[in-house]
Amino acid sequence: MKFREGDIVQTKVSKEGYKAGTKGVIAHIFEGHDSCVVEIWDHTNYPIDTIDYRFSELQLILREEEWVRILLQVQEAIRNKKSSLMAGLSLF
């Protein structure tokens, strides 16, 4: 699997005090190597550390394009809900 910067990943191994299953985002890929820097997130998805990982130590959760698409869909749903609510209010 080819990883890219911005990919959301989950670790497969424990490293530097963080358990396997820790989530984060690839912040930098070392060109010519099979490793990268992962920005580690806490349970609220707040960045708390950066650690180097080999690609074999990571599992892809979500590609950057996918989570941007999801975010845009959520924003559109919120706009549609507001429009529906405003149309309903205009009846009064």
Protein Blocks (a to p, Z undefined) as FASTA:
>chain_A
ZZdehiacddfbdeehiaehiacddfbdcehiacdddddddfkopafbdcdddfklpccf
bdfklmmmmmmmmmmmmmmmmmmmmmmmmmZZ
